[in-house]
Amino acid sequence: MILTKTNIKDLTYWLNKTYEFGSAVLIDKPKDWTSFDVVNKLKKVLRIRKIGHTGTLDPFATGLLILLLNKFTKKQQEFTNLDKTYIAKIKLGATTKTFDTTSEEENLKNIDGITNQEIESVIKSFVGDFEQIPPMYSAKKVSGQRLYQLARRNQEIELKPVLVKIHSIEIFSIEPPFVEFEVKCSKGTYIRSLANDIGKKLGVGAYLFELRRTQIGNFSVNNAFKMEEFLTELKKVS
């Protein structure tokens, strides 16, 4: 059973199923929480040892996490293989080592000569299949080690590109230096790398300024619980 805001009336039934067989719940991850912060919080509150999620969100990002509890953790692959939808805001005219806001801006460039039409054309050129190099500051494992661990030790490593697919990009606004758009993509797509690649193609650099995951497969963040909201509901039946 998957608990969402639409079937919250079945919370007690969901809890029973969780302890007996396993279940899932949709959570809207708050900003500055890691995905593991959410997992650990629910482990403590529900007193369940076995909880996993179906795709990491960086701490600065917000949005949909699908939490799998007890025997439902065996279904992880079913969920991780689903397509994802994000709303991203990028900043043009600078880069960062982490491809996002968690490190200092560098390589500042003037963007006055770039038109909105050029920006839109470059962004939409990424729709389709392409090979993407994952960001060095990521949780991806290479030879058993997380890339961010290697990056912090300044270890040089040749990253191999990964074939990913962007199904569609809808641009919401272009207000230089910021551009906001929605991207629907395959599993394994790094939006931070996409932002960096857009900047490279425009010749002025860019990095990911904000990110929100709105959908995993057919599961929407609109049906997900805010953390405090979910904890409050649990208290009502405890």
C-alpha positions, 0 to 999 in steps of 0.5 A: 500500500502506498500512502498519499494525501488522497488516502490519509483516512486509511493511515491506521490501516497503512500502519498495520500493513507497514509493520506486517508486510511493508508499504510506501509513503510519498514525502515532499523533502524540505530544503536543507534536509538530506534524503537520509535525514528523511529516512532516519527521521521516519525510522525513529518515529515509526521504529522501523529499521528497514526504510529506503528511498527511490532516488537521492535529492541533494540537500538544497533541492526539494520535492518528491521522495518515495519512501519504502518501508520493510518488505517494500524495500525489495521493490526499490528497482521498480521505482528507481527505473521510473522517469523523473520530472523536475522544475529547475532554475539555473543562473547564467554567467558563472560556474561552481565546482559543485554545479550548484549553489553549495560552492562559490561562483567562479569564471564570471562572464558577461551575458549581455550579448546572449538573446533569449532566443539563443538561450531557449534554442540551446536549452531545447537542444538537449531534448533526446538521447545524449551522453552526460558526464555525472558531476564530480560532487555526487553520490555516484560510486566509482570503484566502490567510492562516492565521487564527492569523497574523491573530489574532496581529496582532490583525486583525479578520475576520468568520468565515463559518460552515461547515456540519458534521455530528456523527454521534454523541456518546457521553459517557464521564464527567461529573466537573465541571469536566471532561467526556469524550466521543467524537464522530464527525463530518464533515471540517472539524469543529473540536472546539475550536469545539465545546467553546466552543459547548458552554460558550456554550450552558451559559452558563458557558464551556468549552474543550478540555482534551485531544483524541485522534483515534482514527479516520479513516474505517475506519482506527484509531489502534489499528493506527497506529505510535508514532513511536519504534516506527516508527523502530525498525522502520525501523532493523531493515531499513536 
